[in-house]
Amino acid sequence: MAAMLRMVVVALFIISVSLGGKWVGAQVHHVVGDDRGWDPASDLSSWSSGKIFRVGDKIWFTYSSAQESIAELKSKEEYEACDVSNPIKMYTDGLESISLDGEGVRYFASSKADSCRNGLKVHVEVLPQGGPEIPKVAASKGTVWAVADGPTTPSGSAHLMGSLILLAVGFLCYVVGI
């Protein structure tokens, strides 16, 4: 019975490795505002500017529920105007885990209009799962910006896959007793 269980575990491990880890979605957890959390002193626009959000990721809000709540807004216009009068949803627990389950832009703002106007708001653009990074291109009148191609040398992922396959073969040899 134990030998059978080992073989099932080894088979699942090898299948997982051969699929390149695609069996298990690579979910990223983003804590809004990092260590400071949802705080008026946080620079949330800087926090979100360098991050990539994908379908399947989660964003976490941490805040004092006695002092604050978060409104998810429907549109860019509501977000920019800090119009929290008709939110999609209100978050009031103090610790929120929100699944990014679809592509598009999501808007979050302090339910207190004054706090929102002082910068306590964040929007995230959710990209397709596993797709390539979409570069942001900025342009102003009379200026042209170009995006360079990526490197042409093989990435570390090819080496990682080879290492994982060797690890799986070594593990199999250990379990079987070769």
C-alpha positions in Angstrom: 0.0 0.0 0.0 2.8 2.4 0.9 4.6 1.6 -2.4 1.4 2.3 -4.3 1.0 5.7 -2.5 4.6 6.6 -3.3 4.1 5.8 -7.0 1.0 8.0 -7.1 2.8 10.9 -5.5 5.8 10.5 -7.9 3.4 10.3 -10.9 1.6 13.5 -9.8 5.0 15.2 -9.2 6.3 14.3 -12.6 3.0 15.3 -14.3 3.2 18.7 -12.5 6.8 19.2 -13.5 6.2 18.2 -17.1 3.3 20.7 -17.4 5.7 23.4 -16.3 3.8 24.2 -13.2 0.7 25.3 -15.2 -1.4 22.9 -13.2 -1.2 25.2 -10.3 -1.9 28.8 -11.1 0.7 31.3 -10.2 -1.3 33.5 -7.9 0.2 36.7 -6.6 -0.9 38.4 -3.4 -0.5 42.2 -3.4 -0.8 44.0 -0.1 -2.1 47.5 -1.0 0.4 50.0 0.4 2.8 47.3 1.4 3.8 47.6 5.1 1.8 50.8 5.7 -1.4 49.3 4.3 -4.4 51.4 3.5 -3.2 54.6 5.2 -3.5 58.3 4.4 0.3 58.6 4.6 0.8 55.9 2.0 1.6 56.9 -1.6 -0.8 54.5 -3.2 -0.3 55.7 -6.8 3.5 55.0 -6.5 2.7 51.7 -4.9 0.6 50.5 -7.8 2.6 52.0 -10.7 5.3 49.4 -10.8 3.1 46.3 -10.2 1.5 43.9 -12.7 -1.9 42.6 -11.7 -3.2 39.5 -13.4 -6.5 37.5 -13.4 -6.3 35.1 -10.5 -4.2 37.4 -8.3 -5.5 38.8 -5.0 -5.2 42.2 -3.5 -5.3 42.7 0.2 -6.4 45.8 2.1 -5.4 46.3 5.7 -6.9 49.2 7.6 -8.6 50.2 10.8 -12.3 49.3 10.4 -13.2 51.7 13.2 -11.8 54.7 11.2 -12.1 53.7 7.6 -13.9 51.7 5.0 -13.2 51.1 1.3 -15.6 51.6 -1.6 -15.2 49.8 -4.9 -16.3 52.2 -7.7 -17.8 51.6 -11.1 -16.0 54.1 -13.3 -13.0 56.2 -13.8 -15.2 59.3 -13.4 -16.4 58.3 -10.0 -12.9 57.4 -9.0 -11.4 60.7 -10.1 -14.2 62.7 -8.5 -14.1 60.6 -5.3 -17.9 60.0 -5.8 -18.5 57.2 -3.3 -22.3 57.7 -3.2 -23.1 54.6 -5.3 -20.3 52.0 -4.9 -20.3 48.5 -6.4 -19.3 47.2 -3.0 -18.3 48.5 0.5 -15.5 46.8 2.4 -15.7 47.3 6.2 -13.9 44.4 7.9 -10.4 45.9 8.2 -8.8 43.0 6.4 -10.0 42.3 2.9 -8.9 39.8 0.4 -10.2 40.6 -3.1 -9.8 38.2 -6.0 -9.0 39.8 -9.3 -11.3 37.5 -11.3 -11.6 39.3 -14.5 -9.6 41.6 -16.9 -10.1 45.3 -16.8 -9.6 48.2 -14.4 -10.9 48.2 -10.8 -11.3 51.3 -8.7 -11.0 51.5 -4.9 -11.3 54.6 -2.8 -11.7 55.6 0.8 -15.4 55.9 1.7 -14.6 59.3 3.2 -14.6 61.7 0.3 -12.0 64.0 2.0 -9.6 61.1 2.5 -10.1 60.0 -1.1 -9.4 63.6 -2.4 -6.2 63.5 -0.3 -5.0 60.4 -2.3 -6.4 57.5 -0.4 -7.5 55.6 -3.5 -6.0 53.1 -5.9 -6.9 51.6 -9.2 -5.5 48.4 -10.7 -5.4 47.3 -14.3 -6.0 43.5 -14.3 -4.2 41.8 -17.2 -5.0 38.3 -18.6 -3.5 35.4 -16.7 -0.1 34.3 -17.9 0.0 36.7 -20.8 3.0 38.8 -21.6 3.6 42.0 -19.8 1.9 44.9 -21.6 4.3 47.8 -21.6 2.9 51.3 -20.9 3.8 53.7 -23.6 3.5 57.4 -22.9 3.4 60.0 -25.6 2.9 63.8 -25.8 2.4 66.0 -28.8 5.5 65.9 -31.0 7.2 63.1 -29.0 7.5 59.5 -30.0 8.4 56.8 -27.6 9.5 53.4 -28.6 9.6 50.2 -26.6 12.7 48.0 -27.1 12.4 44.3 -27.7 13.2 42.0 -24.9 16.5 40.0 -24.6 17.2 37.5 -27.3 19.1 35.1 -25.0 17.2 32.2 -23.4 15.6 33.0 -20.1 16.3 31.4 -16.8 12.9 29.6 -17.1 14.4 27.1 -19.7 17.2 26.3 -17.3 14.8 26.0 -14.4 12.6 23.6 -16.3 15.6 21.4 -17.1 16.6 21.5 -13.4 13.2 20.5 -12.3 13.1 17.6 -14.7 16.4 16.4 -13.4 15.2 16.8 -9.8 12.1 14.7 -10.6 14.2 12.0 -12.2 16.5 12.0 -9.2 13.5 11.8 -6.8 12.0 9.0 -8.8 15.3 7.0 -8.6 15.4 7.6 -4.8 11.9 6.4 -4.3 12.2 3.4 -6.5 15.6 2.5 -4.9 17.8 2.7 -8.0 
